Amino acid sequence: MSEIDFIDMRTLVKKMIMGEIQINRPITLTSTDRTETECISFMSHILKYNGVTKKNMFVFLNETLSVFNMQLQKLMKNPNINNYIQHVKSEWGVTEDILHDNTNDELESNVKLLEELVENMNDLCSKFRDTNIKVDFNDDNDVVYEDELIENIDEFLSGVHKFKEHTDNLNNYIDEMVESIDKVNMEVLMDLSMKGKLLYLKFNDIKRDDNISGFIHNIFLNYILIVNLIKKHLIYYKNVIKKVSEISNNMSKYMKSNRVKLKKHDSMFLLKEQEEELEKYFDALMDVS
């Protein structure tokens, strides 16, 4: 089989941003000897030929959107384009900016934390399993070993607490990004994705403007699809966080019960545990009020 003549990343992104290709339609690639063709989706092309992986796809989409925003802002400096866009916005009763501001200095660091969640969860599960094995084989008469187990459990619970802090911060970060995307007026963008160059010319009562792309409707369509893909990734991350949080919470509850079981003959320890639970309960009531 002949080698497929794929499109390099820069050219592919440029064609997408300029509307020369629609990312919801297959891209036809031809072999270097022109004897074979292959139809492949935009996303598959990115993953197969351009060095993008599932792990850095989210960063790639956001970087692409940043370039997209700059291109659209440049296009809208053309009065003939801007006049018609403002007209469409007025039909929808929209006055705010229609583009998604995805400026985010913490993007890559947070994506790294998101991708490490599963690995961190695996570490917690391993510690959970090891500690439980030790608890199961504990000799009630071995006080020294019992204290060592309590230390192991406390260390595990501390790890769960730090894990929860990370997941809570990431959840807030994702919620802010989703909220920002939800503010984007998709109705106007979808409307513009159905408006071809002739409508821009007709509205401005001109016969020609070489600076208006013949693919201008595709530009807005591709923009919508990129924003939608970013939101889909965010929902995926939310689901991952929800799942690992459920697992860590269940392990934490079980480990706390083991802690009490090991100290079931220690009346002072049990009293202290009850006091701490009551404090947490009253703190929760104060937060609600």
N, C-alpha and C positions, 0 to 999 in steps of 0.2 A: 504494500500500500504506500502511495506517495505521501510525502510530508505535507501537512496542511499549512497553508500560508495564512497564519493568524494575524490579527490586527494588534499592534503594540498598544500598551496601556494608554499612553498619552493621546494617541490618535483615536482610540476607542472612546475615551471620555470626551474628547473634543467633538467627535461626531454626535455623541449623545446630547451634549450641551447645546450644540448648534442645531439640533433637531434633524440631522441627516439620517439618523436611525431612531426607531422607536424601541425602547427597551422592553416593551411587552410583546414584541414580535421577534421571531427567530432571525438570526444573522446568518447569511449564507457565506461560507468560507470555501475557497477553491484551493486545490492542491497546487504545489509549486510548478508542476508540469502541466497544469490546466486540464487534467484528465478526469479529476474527481471533484465532487462538491460535498459539503457537509453543512447541514442546518443545525445551529446551536443557539441556545438562549443567551441573552446578554449576561445573566448571572453565571451560567455555566462557562461562558467564554472567560469571564473574569477569574473564575476559580481554576479553570483548566490551563489557561495559557499565560496568565499575567501575574502569577506569583502571589495572588491574594488567597488567604486561607479563611476558613470559617471563623477562626479566632480573631483575625484582624479585619474581617469584612465590615464590622460596625464602624471602625475607625475610617476605613476606606470610604464608606457611604457618607460619613460626616465631612470628610475632606472634600469629596466630590460636591457635596451640597454647598460648601463654602465657595468653591470655584463657580458653581452655578449661580449663587447669589451675586457675585461680582459681575458675571456676564449679563444677568438680567438687569442689574442696576445700570450697567453701561447701555444696554438696549433702551431702557426707559428714559435715557437722556435725550433720545430722539423725540422731538415734539410730536411727530405724527404717531409714533407708537404710544407715547404717554397720553396723548389726547384721547385715543380710543380706549386705552385701559381705564382711564378716569371715567369715561362714559359708561363702560361696563360696570365699574364699581358703583357708580351712582344708581344704576338700574337695580342693584342689590342693596342699596342704602348703606354702602360701606365707605368709610372715610380713612380707616387705618391702613397701615402698610400690609400688603398681601403676602410678603415673603417671610419665611421662617428664619428668625435670627438664631443661628446655631453656634454663636461665638461661645466657646467653652475651653478655658485653659486647663481644666482638670479632666478632660475627656480621656486621654490615654492612660493616665494613672488610675482612674476609676474603672476603665475597661479591664486593665490588668488585674485589679482587685476582683472584678466580677468573674474573670476567667480562672482565678485562683480559688474561688469558692468551693468548687467540687473537690479540689486537691486538699484544701483545709478540712473539708468535711470528712474525707477519707482518713486523715490523720486523727481527727476526733473519734471516729468509729473504731480505729485501731486501738487507741488508748482506752476507749470504753470497753472493748472486748477484753483487753489484757487485765484491766482493773477488776472486771466482773469475775474473771477466772480466779484471781487472787482472793476475792471475797468469798467465792463458793468453796474454796479450799481452806478457808480460815479456821484456825483452831481457837475456840472461844477462850481457852486458858492462856493463850499467848498474847499478853498485853502489849509487848513491844511491837510485835507484828501487826497488831490491831491499830496501834498508833501510826504505824507506817502506812497502812491502808487508808486511814483517815487523811493523811497527808496527800496520798495519791488521788483520793476522791476530791479533796479541796483544790488540788492542782488542776484536775479535770474540769471542775465547775468554774474555776477561774478562766480556763481556756474557752469554755462555752460562753461565759460573760463577754470576753473580748470578741468572740465570733459574733455574738448578738450585736455588739456595738458596730462592727463592720457592716453587718446586714442592714441594720437600722439606717446607718448613714447612706448606704448604697440605695436603699429603698427611697429615702428622701430625695436623693440625687435623681433617680429615675422618675419619680413623681413630678419633679420640677420640669424635667425634659418633656414628659408626656403632656403636662399642662401647657407648656410653651407651644408644642405642636398643635394641640387642640385649639389654640387661639388663631391658628392660621385659617384664613377663610377659604376653605376648599371649594365652596360653591363658585366663587369668582374665578379661581384658578381652573376649575373644570369648564366653566363657561368659555374662558379664554382658550382652552385646549381645543375648542370646536370652532374657533374663529381664524379663518385663513387670511392671507395677505390682502386679498381683494377687498375685504371688509374694512381694513385699515385705510386703504387708498380711498375707498368710497366715502368713508366717514370724514376724512380730511379734504375731500373734493379735489384729489390729485390723481394723476394718471400713472405716476411713476415715483418710486423711492427705492433705490438700489440698496439702501441700508436696512430695509425691512426684509427679513428672511422669508423665502417661500415656504419654509418649514416652521414658521413662528408658532403655529398651533402645536406642533410636536414638541417644541421647547417647553411649553407649559405642561404638556402631558407628561413628559419625562420628569419634570420637576415634581409634579404630584406623586409620581411613582417612587421617586427617590425618597421623598418625605415619608411616604407610606411604608417603605421598606425599613426606614429607620425606626418608625413607631413599632413595627412588627418585631424588630430586634429587642426593643425596650420591653415589650410584653413578654417575650421569651425570657429575658433576664428576670423580670418580676416573678414569673412562674418558677424559675430555678431557685430564686431567693426564698420564695414561699415554701418550696419543697424541703430545702436544706434547713430552713428555720424550724419546720415541723419536726424533722428528725432530731435536730439538736435539742429542742425543747423536751421531746420525749426521753432522750438520753439523760438530760439533766434531771427530770423528775424521777427517773428510775435510780439514778445515782444518789440522789438525795434520800430516797427510801433505803438504799443500801447503807448510807451513812447513819441513819437512825437505827437500822437493824444492828449494826456493829456496836452501837452505844446503848442498846436497849436496857442494859443494867446500870447505866450511869445516869442517876436521877438529876444531877446538876446539869449535865449536857442536855438532857431532854427538856428541862425547864428553860434553859437558855434558848433552845430551838423554838419552843412555844412563844417565848417573848419576842423573838425576832419575827416570827410569823405574824404576831399581833401588830408589831410596829409596821410591817409591810402593809397590813390590812388598813390600818388607820392612815398611813401615808397615801394609800390609793384613794381613800375617802376624801382626804384633803385636796387631792388633785382634781377630783370630780367637782367638788364644791368651788 
